[in-house]
Amino acid sequence: MIRSMTGHFSKTYQFDTFTYFLSIRSLNHRFLEINFRGNVTWLGIESELKKIVENHIKRGKIDIMMDFELFDPSKFLIQLNSSLLQKILYSLEPNINKKENIIINMDSLLKLPGVFNINYVDSPFNDREKEFIYSTFEESLKSIVKEREREGEKLRQPLTHYMIELKKRISRIRELISVQPEKIKKKFEERLKEFYKLKDYSEEKFYEELVYYLDKANINEEVERLDAHISYLKELLEKEYPEPVGRKIGFLMQECLREINTIGSKSQDKEISKLVVEGKELIESIREQIMNIE
């Protein structure tokens, strides 16, 4: 399957005892990176939500904002440091007795460090509430996945085009290498006439060099491997392919580039050299496209 790595979803969900705002943003990334923001990080459900993401998405940077508003007071842990508050009031008493213009505001006192604190209880959600949170979160995630699939479909056409063009270049290289031995032979025959004029000429050594050169210039194996890589690429681009293909195509293009570079270094044919350059451009075009594919 071809999926883009970009997408966005946001919605507010309501339950009897709470509401929560959810925003999911998906961006390009080499691996899967999941980041949570909001008070969800204090509510003991982050690890389970992360597992849900990993079940649906294999690659990309996933930024998740989840902010809860809880209605049930039993979900909060209220801590009042009465001893510290009493000590603060006691220290203020002499100034109060002097009738100085001091206004004691309870809101200001409670904001002093260590006086008053509100936290969530260790497990604020019961099973019914968790089921609602996990199911709505997964529903939202599936919306992101569908959006990524729609965007991915738009990339299938240019990738298929580049693949077909690359296949044409490889087929043309295959046609040209079929006549390479004859070209090389003619080239060496011309050199042979020159060698006959040399005093230290050795016909045996000449043919040894000819065989060595023919073997070194042989690019049949590279072309065969390129053909196999393109066949696999075609398979990866099929709609029916069941797994994310971005990284697979990336590794495959590395192999294609290695083979076509080898062909370029071995071949002395001008037309093959031109086809090698065109092939490299097509491989780079494919690599650029898959930067946004899961």
Contacts in CASP RR format, 6 or more apart in sequence:
PFRMAT RR
TARGET T0000
AUTHOR 0000-0000-0000
METHOD contacts of the structure
MODEL  1
MIRSMTGHFSKTYQFDTFTYFLSIRSLNHRFLEINFRGNVTWLGIESELK
KIVENHIKRGKIDIMMDFELFDPSKFLIQLNSSLLQKILYSLEPNINKKE
NIIINMDSLLKLPGVFNINYVDSPFNDREKEFIYSTFEESLKSIVKERER
EGEKLRQPLTHYMIELKKRISRIRELISVQPEKIKKKFEERLKEFYKLKD
YSEEKFYEELVYYLDKANINEEVERLDAHISYLKELLEKEYPEPVGRKIG
FLMQECLREINTIGSKSQDKEISKLVVEGKELIESIREQIMNIE
1 149 0 8 1.000
1 239 0 8 1.000
1 241 0 8 1.000
1 242 0 8 1.000
1 243 0 8 1.000
1 244 0 8 1.000
1 245 0 8 1.000
2 149 0 8 1.000
2 152 0 8 1.000
2 153 0 8 1.000
2 155 0 8 1.000
2 156 0 8 1.000
2 159 0 8 1.000
2 237 0 8 1.000
2 245 0 8 1.000
2 246 0 8 1.000
2 293 0 8 1.000
3 145 0 8 1.000
3 148 0 8 1.000
3 149 0 8 1.000
3 151 0 8 1.000
3 152 0 8 1.000
3 244 0 8 1.000
3 293 0 8 1.000
3 294 0 8 1.000
4 147 0 8 1.000
4 148 0 8 1.000
4 149 0 8 1.000
4 150 0 8 1.000
4 151 0 8 1.000
4 152 0 8 1.000
4 154 0 8 1.000
4 155 0 8 1.000
4 292 0 8 1.000
4 293 0 8 1.000
4 294 0 8 1.000
5 26 0 8 1.000
5 27 0 8 1.000
5 28 0 8 1.000
5 29 0 8 1.000
5 59 0 8 1.000
5 60 0 8 1.000
5 61 0 8 1.000
5 148 0 8 1.000
5 292 0 8 1.000
5 293 0 8 1.000
5 294 0 8 1.000
6 26 0 8 1.000
6 27 0 8 1.000
6 28 0 8 1.000
6 148 0 8 1.000
6 151 0 8 1.000
6 292 0 8 1.000
7 24 0 8 1.000
7 25 0 8 1.000
7 26 0 8 1.000
7 144 0 8 1.000
7 147 0 8 1.000
7 148 0 8 1.000
7 151 0 8 1.000
8 23 0 8 1.000
8 24 0 8 1.000
8 25 0 8 1.000
8 26 0 8 1.000
8 144 0 8 1.000
8 147 0 8 1.000
9 22 0 8 1.000
9 23 0 8 1.000
9 24 0 8 1.000
9 140 0 8 1.000
9 143 0 8 1.000
9 144 0 8 1.000
9 147 0 8 1.000
10 21 0 8 1.000
10 22 0 8 1.000
10 23 0 8 1.000
10 24 0 8 1.000
11 21 0 8 1.000
11 22 0 8 1.000
11 140 0 8 1.000
12 19 0 8 1.000
12 20 0 8 1.000
12 21 0 8 1.000
12 22 0 8 1.000
13 19 0 8 1.000
13 20 0 8 1.000
13 22 0 8 1.000
13 132 0 8 1.000
13 136 0 8 1.000
15 129 0 8 1.000
15 132 0 8 1.000
16 71 0 8 1.000
17 70 0 8 1.000
17 71 0 8 1.000
17 72 0 8 1.000
17 75 0 8 1.000
17 129 0 8 1.000
18 68 0 8 1.000
18 69 0 8 1.000
18 70 0 8 1.000
18 71 0 8 1.000
18 72 0 8 1.000
18 129 0 8 1.000
19 68 0 8 1.000
19 69 0 8 1.000
20 40 0 8 1.000
20 66 0 8 1.000
20 67 0 8 1.000
20 68 0 8 1.000
20 69 0 8 1.000
20 133 0 8 1.000
21 65 0 8 1.000
21 66 0 8 1.000
21 67 0 8 1.000
22 64 0 8 1.000
22 65 0 8 1.000
22 66 0 8 1.000
22 136 0 8 1.000
22 137 0 8 1.000
22 140 0 8 1.000
23 64 0 8 1.000
23 65 0 8 1.000
23 66 0 8 1.000
24 62 0 8 1.000
24 63 0 8 1.000
24 64 0 8 1.000
24 65 0 8 1.000
24 140 0 8 1.000
24 141 0 8 1.000
24 144 0 8 1.000
25 62 0 8 1.000
25 63 0 8 1.000
25 64 0 8 1.000
26 57 0 8 1.000
26 60 0 8 1.000
26 61 0 8 1.000
26 62 0 8 1.000
26 63 0 8 1.000
26 144 0 8 1.000
26 148 0 8 1.000
27 60 0 8 1.000
27 61 0 8 1.000
27 62 0 8 1.000
27 63 0 8 1.000
28 60 0 8 1.000
28 61 0 8 1.000
28 291 0 8 1.000
28 292 0 8 1.000
29 59 0 8 1.000
29 60 0 8 1.000
29 61 0 8 1.000
30 59 0 8 1.000
30 60 0 8 1.000
31 59 0 8 1.000
31 60 0 8 1.000
32 53 0 8 1.000
32 54 0 8 1.000
32 57 0 8 1.000
32 58 0 8 1.000
32 59 0 8 1.000
32 60 0 8 1.000
32 62 0 8 1.000
33 60 0 8 1.000
33 61 0 8 1.000
33 62 0 8 1.000
34 50 0 8 1.000
34 53 0 8 1.000
34 54 0 8 1.000
34 62 0 8 1.000
34 64 0 8 1.000
35 61 0 8 1.000
35 62 0 8 1.000
35 63 0 8 1.000
35 64 0 8 1.000
36 46 0 8 1.000
36 49 0 8 1.000
36 50 0 8 1.000
36 64 0 8 1.000
36 65 0 8 1.000
36 66 0 8 1.000
37 63 0 8 1.000
37 64 0 8 1.000
37 65 0 8 1.000
37 66 0 8 1.000
38 65 0 8 1.000
38 66 0 8 1.000
38 67 0 8 1.000
39 66 0 8 1.000
39 67 0 8 1.000
39 68 0 8 1.000
39 120 0 8 1.000
40 46 0 8 1.000
40 49 0 8 1.000
40 64 0 8 1.000
40 66 0 8 1.000
40 67 0 8 1.000
40 68 0 8 1.000
42 119 0 8 1.000
42 120 0 8 1.000
43 68 0 8 1.000
43 120 0 8 1.000
43 124 0 8 1.000
43 125 0 8 1.000
44 122 0 8 1.000
44 123 0 8 1.000
44 124 0 8 1.000
45 125 0 8 1.000
45 130 0 8 1.000
45 133 0 8 1.000
45 134 0 8 1.000
48 130 0 8 1.000
48 134 0 8 1.000
49 64 0 8 1.000
49 66 0 8 1.000
49 133 0 8 1.000
49 134 0 8 1.000
49 137 0 8 1.000
52 134 0 8 1.000
52 137 0 8 1.000
52 138 0 8 1.000
52 141 0 8 1.000
53 62 0 8 1.000
53 64 0 8 1.000
53 141 0 8 1.000
56 138 0 8 1.000
56 141 0 8 1.000
56 142 0 8 1.000
56 145 0 8 1.000
57 141 0 8 1.000
57 144 0 8 1.000
57 145 0 8 1.000
57 294 0 8 1.000
58 244 0 8 1.000
58 294 0 8 1.000
59 244 0 8 1.000
59 246 0 8 1.000
59 247 0 8 1.000
59 294 0 8 1.000
60 294 0 8 1.000
66 137 0 8 1.000
70 76 0 8 1.000
70 120 0 8 1.000
70 124 0 8 1.000
74 121 0 8 1.000
75 120 0 8 1.000
75 121 0 8 1.000
75 124 0 8 1.000
75 125 0 8 1.000
76 118 0 8 1.000
76 119 0 8 1.000
76 120 0 8 1.000
76 121 0 8 1.000
77 118 0 8 1.000
77 119 0 8 1.000
77 120 0 8 1.000
77 121 0 8 1.000
78 117 0 8 1.000
78 118 0 8 1.000
79 116 0 8 1.000
79 117 0 8 1.000
79 118 0 8 1.000
79 119 0 8 1.000
80 115 0 8 1.000
80 116 0 8 1.000
81 114 0 8 1.000
81 115 0 8 1.000
81 116 0 8 1.000
84 114 0 8 1.000
84 115 0 8 1.000
85 109 0 8 1.000
85 115 0 8 1.000
88 109 0 8 1.000
88 112 0 8 1.000
88 115 0 8 1.000
89 104 0 8 1.000
89 109 0 8 1.000
92 102 0 8 1.000
92 104 0 8 1.000
95 102 0 8 1.000
96 102 0 8 1.000
96 104 0 8 1.000
109 115 0 8 1.000
110 116 0 8 1.000
125 133 0 8 1.000
148 294 0 8 1.000
151 292 0 8 1.000
152 293 0 8 1.000
155 289 0 8 1.000
155 290 0 8 1.000
155 292 0 8 1.000
155 293 0 8 1.000
156 237 0 8 1.000
156 239 0 8 1.000
158 285 0 8 1.000
158 289 0 8 1.000
159 237 0 8 1.000
159 249 0 8 1.000
159 286 0 8 1.000
159 289 0 8 1.000
159 290 0 8 1.000
160 237 0 8 1.000
162 282 0 8 1.000
162 285 0 8 1.000
162 286 0 8 1.000
162 289 0 8 1.000
163 230 0 8 1.000
163 233 0 8 1.000
163 234 0 8 1.000
163 237 0 8 1.000
163 286 0 8 1.000
165 282 0 8 1.000
166 230 0 8 1.000
166 256 0 8 1.000
166 279 0 8 1.000
166 282 0 8 1.000
166 283 0 8 1.000
166 286 0 8 1.000
167 230 0 8 1.000
169 275 0 8 1.000
169 278 0 8 1.000
169 279 0 8 1.000
169 282 0 8 1.000
170 223 0 8 1.000
170 226 0 8 1.000
170 227 0 8 1.000
170 230 0 8 1.000
172 271 0 8 1.000
172 275 0 8 1.000
173 219 0 8 1.000
173 223 0 8 1.000
173 263 0 8 1.000
173 272 0 8 1.000
173 275 0 8 1.000
173 276 0 8 1.000
174 223 0 8 1.000
174 227 0 8 1.000
176 269 0 8 1.000
176 271 0 8 1.000
176 272 0 8 1.000
176 275 0 8 1.000
177 219 0 8 1.000
177 220 0 8 1.000
177 223 0 8 1.000
177 267 0 8 1.000
177 272 0 8 1.000
180 217 0 8 1.000
180 267 0 8 1.000
180 269 0 8 1.000
181 214 0 8 1.000
183 269 0 8 1.000
184 210 0 8 1.000
184 213 0 8 1.000
184 214 0 8 1.000
184 217 0 8 1.000
185 210 0 8 1.000
188 206 0 8 1.000
188 210 0 8 1.000
188 213 0 8 1.000
192 206 0 8 1.000
195 201 0 8 1.000
195 206 0 8 1.000
216 266 0 8 1.000
217 266 0 8 1.000
217 267 0 8 1.000
217 268 0 8 1.000
218 266 0 8 1.000
219 262 0 8 1.000
219 263 0 8 1.000
219 266 0 8 1.000
219 267 0 8 1.000
222 259 0 8 1.000
222 260 0 8 1.000
222 262 0 8 1.000
222 263 0 8 1.000
222 266 0 8 1.000
223 259 0 8 1.000
223 263 0 8 1.000
225 255 0 8 1.000
225 259 0 8 1.000
226 256 0 8 1.000
226 259 0 8 1.000
226 260 0 8 1.000
226 263 0 8 1.000
229 252 0 8 1.000
229 255 0 8 1.000
229 256 0 8 1.000
229 259 0 8 1.000
230 256 0 8 1.000
232 252 0 8 1.000
233 249 0 8 1.000
233 252 0 8 1.000
235 241 0 8 1.000
236 245 0 8 1.000
236 248 0 8 1.000
236 249 0 8 1.000
236 252 0 8 1.000
237 245 0 8 1.000
244 293 0 8 1.000
244 294 0 8 1.000
245 293 0 8 1.000
245 294 0 8 1.000
246 290 0 8 1.000
246 293 0 8 1.000
246 294 0 8 1.000
249 286 0 8 1.000
249 290 0 8 1.000
249 293 0 8 1.000
250 287 0 8 1.000
250 290 0 8 1.000
253 283 0 8 1.000
253 286 0 8 1.000
253 287 0 8 1.000
253 290 0 8 1.000
256 283 0 8 1.000
257 280 0 8 1.000
257 283 0 8 1.000
260 276 0 8 1.000
260 279 0 8 1.000
260 280 0 8 1.000
260 283 0 8 1.000
261 276 0 8 1.000
261 280 0 8 1.000
263 272 0 8 1.000
263 276 0 8 1.000
264 272 0 8 1.000
264 273 0 8 1.000
264 276 0 8 1.000
267 273 0 8 1.000
267 276 0 8 1.000
END
